[in-house]
Structure formats: structure tokens, C-alpha cells
């Protein structure tokens, strides 16, 4: 009975045919921008139409993937966006500056100058008088002078009133 076959209703469905492999989206986008070759750049819809025309079958989430990769490439500097059009960056353009104020330029120091280490953080210690006697040893945190613990004392337990005496009837 071990060689019995399962009924048709319990068989798993046949695997779906694998879609033809697409190049990665950044490669698709760069190829589309190069082939469209517009001097003002290519917008998202023209890039999408070119990719759809070149590669017939695309994933269902094509528009989401395209938007994600366009934004990622724009943020990393692989693409430049001008008036809603994506362009390849000009190789002669100056590098992009990050957010915020640029750091001040540091003056060059002469070669024979010795740089001292940076000051330690915090308040500097008080100067000691060499003729003064040694200070008494510090008390540890566990012992205290009043004998009480540190912090707010716990609430005192409320005393519950005594129950009323039970009066027995002589009946």
C-alpha cells in the first residue's frame, strides 16, 4: 500500500514557468535613458514605456520598482533630476554637497609645530595646595551619616480598624 498514488485533488499544482530573466533595474534605467537620448532628460513615463517596449513581460510591481530605483539612483548621484526629467550626471560638474553648513577650512600648520592633545571633557580639578594636609578619606555610598536609606521612604501600611465585637443573643 506504500505505492498508492494520491488522488488528483491532493496533488500540488505544477510549478509556474520561470519568467525570462531581466537585467537589474538600474541597468534597465540607464539603458533606457541612453537609448532615448533626449538632451533635456527622460521622464519616468517615457523610461517605463521604453522598458515595457523592449522587455515585453515585466513584474506586476513594475511601476513601484521603477520609482524605487529611480529615487535610489537619484539619491546616490547616479542620476540627476532636472524639471521632472532624469539625466546622467555631467562628469565635469562639481561634486554634490551634503546637507547643512559646510565645515570651515582649517589653516595649514607649519611642519615643525607640535600639536598638543585635546583637553579632557568636564570641569578641571581644583588646584591643590602642596602645604595643606591631606583631605580625609571619602565616605562610601553605602554608609550614611543619619542611618537612613537614600530616597523617599516607603508608605506606611494603614492600620485596619478592629472588627466590631460580636454580640451574642441569649435566645
C-alpha positions as CSV (number, residue, x, y, z in Angstrom):
1,X,0.0,0.0,0.0
2,X,3.0,2.3,0.1
3,X,3.0,2.6,-3.7
4,X,-0.5,4.0,-3.8
5,X,-0.8,7.4,-5.6
6,X,-2.6,10.3,-4.1
7,X,-6.0,11.4,-5.6
8,X,-5.9,14.3,-8.1
9,X,-7.4,16.7,-5.6
10,X,-4.4,16.5,-3.3
11,X,-1.6,16.9,-5.9
12,X,0.3,20.1,-5.8
13,X,-0.2,22.4,-8.8
14,X,2.6,22.3,-11.4
15,X,5.2,25.0,-10.9
16,X,4.7,28.2,-12.9
17,X,7.2,28.7,-15.8
18,X,10.0,31.0,-14.7
19,X,9.8,34.4,-16.4
20,X,12.7,35.3,-18.6
21,X,15.5,36.9,-16.6
22,X,15.5,40.7,-16.7
23,X,18.6,42.8,-16.1
24,X,18.6,44.7,-12.8
25,X,16.5,47.8,-12.8
26,X,19.4,50.3,-12.6
27,X,20.8,48.7,-15.8
28,X,17.4,48.9,-17.4
29,X,17.0,52.6,-16.5
30,X,20.5,53.6,-17.7
31,X,19.9,51.7,-21.0
32,X,16.6,53.5,-21.5
33,X,18.0,56.9,-20.8
34,X,20.9,56.3,-23.2
35,X,18.6,55.0,-26.0
36,X,16.1,57.8,-25.6
37,X,19.0,60.3,-25.8
38,X,17.0,63.4,-25.0
39,X,19.1,66.5,-24.2
40,X,16.6,67.6,-21.5
41,X,16.5,64.1,-20.0
42,X,13.7,61.5,-19.9
43,X,10.8,61.5,-17.6
44,X,9.5,58.4,-15.6
45,X,6.7,57.5,-18.0
46,X,9.0,57.6,-21.1
47,X,11.5,55.4,-19.3
48,X,8.8,53.0,-18.3
49,X,7.3,52.8,-21.8
50,X,10.8,52.1,-23.3
51,X,11.4,49.3,-20.8
52,X,8.0,47.8,-21.5
53,X,8.6,48.0,-25.2
54,X,12.0,46.4,-25.0
55,X,11.1,43.7,-22.5
56,X,7.5,42.5,-23.0
57,X,6.8,40.7,-19.8
58,X,7.5,42.7,-16.6
59,X,6.7,42.1,-13.0
60,X,3.3,43.2,-11.6
61,X,5.1,45.8,-9.4
62,X,7.0,47.3,-12.3
63,X,5.9,50.9,-11.6
64,X,6.7,50.6,-7.9
65,X,10.1,49.1,-8.6
66,X,10.9,51.7,-11.2
67,X,10.0,54.6,-8.8
68,X,12.1,53.0,-6.0
69,X,15.2,52.5,-8.2
70,X,14.9,56.0,-9.8
71,X,14.8,57.6,-6.3
72,X,17.6,55.4,-5.1
73,X,19.8,56.3,-8.1
74,X,19.0,59.9,-7.7
75,X,20.0,59.9,-4.1
76,X,23.2,58.1,-4.8
77,X,24.2,60.5,-7.6
78,X,24.0,58.1,-10.5
79,X,21.1,60.2,-11.9
80,X,20.3,63.9,-11.8
81,X,16.8,65.2,-11.8
82,X,16.0,68.4,-13.7
83,X,12.4,69.6,-14.2
84,X,11.0,66.1,-13.6
85,X,13.4,64.6,-16.1
86,X,16.2,62.2,-15.3
87,X,19.7,62.8,-16.8
88,X,23.1,61.2,-16.4
89,X,25.2,63.5,-14.3
90,X,27.8,65.6,-16.1
91,X,31.3,64.3,-15.4
92,X,32.7,67.8,-15.4
93,X,30.1,69.1,-12.8
94,X,31.4,69.8,-9.3
95,X,30.5,67.1,-6.7
96,X,27.3,67.4,-4.8
97,X,27.4,69.0,-1.4
98,X,25.7,67.3,1.5
99,X,23.1,68.9,3.7
100,X,23.9,71.5,6.3
101,X,26.6,74.1,6.6
102,X,30.0,73.2,5.1
103,X,32.9,72.9,7.6
104,X,35.3,75.8,7.9
105,X,38.6,75.3,6.1
106,X,41.5,74.5,8.5
107,X,44.6,76.6,8.4
108,X,47.7,74.6,7.5
109,X,50.2,74.3,10.4
110,X,53.9,74.7,9.9
111,X,55.7,71.3,9.8
112,X,57.8,71.9,13.0
113,X,54.7,72.6,15.2
114,X,53.9,70.0,17.8
115,X,50.1,69.5,18.3
116,X,49.0,69.1,22.0
117,X,46.4,66.5,22.8
118,X,42.8,67.8,23.1
119,X,41.6,68.9,26.5
120,X,39.7,66.3,28.5
121,X,36.0,66.7,28.9
122,X,34.4,68.1,32.0
123,X,35.4,70.5,34.7
124,X,39.1,70.7,35.5
125,X,40.0,69.6,39.0
126,X,40.7,72.2,41.7
127,X,44.3,73.2,42.3
128,X,45.8,71.6,45.5
129,X,47.9,73.5,48.0
130,X,51.1,71.4,48.4
131,X,51.4,72.6,52.1
132,X,47.8,71.7,53.1
133,X,47.2,68.4,55.0
134,X,45.8,65.5,53.0
135,X,42.0,65.5,52.8
136,X,40.0,63.0,54.9
137,X,39.1,59.8,53.1
138,X,35.7,60.0,51.3
139,X,32.8,58.0,52.7
140,X,31.4,55.2,50.6
141,X,27.9,55.5,49.1
142,X,26.6,52.6,51.2
143,X,27.1,54.2,54.6
144,X,25.3,57.4,55.5
145,X,25.6,59.7,58.5
146,X,21.9,59.6,59.6
147,X,21.4,55.9,59.3
148,X,18.5,56.3,56.9
149,X,18.3,54.9,53.3
150,X,18.5,57.3,50.4
151,X,15.3,58.3,48.6
152,X,11.7,58.6,49.5
153,X,10.6,56.3,52.4
154,X,8.0,53.7,51.6
155,X,4.4,54.4,52.5
156,X,3.4,53.3,56.0
157,X,0.8,50.5,56.0
158,X,-2.6,51.7,57.1
159,X,-3.9,50.1,60.2
160,X,-7.3,48.5,59.5
161,X,-9.9,49.2,62.1
162,X,-10.7,46.4,64.5
163,X,-13.8,44.5,63.6
164,X,-16.8,45.3,65.9
165,X,-17.3,42.9,68.7
166,X,-19.8,40.2,68.1
167,X,-22.8,40.3,70.5
168,X,-24.3,37.0,71.2
169,X,-28.0,36.8,71.9
170,X,-29.1,34.5,74.6
171,X,-32.0,33.2,72.8
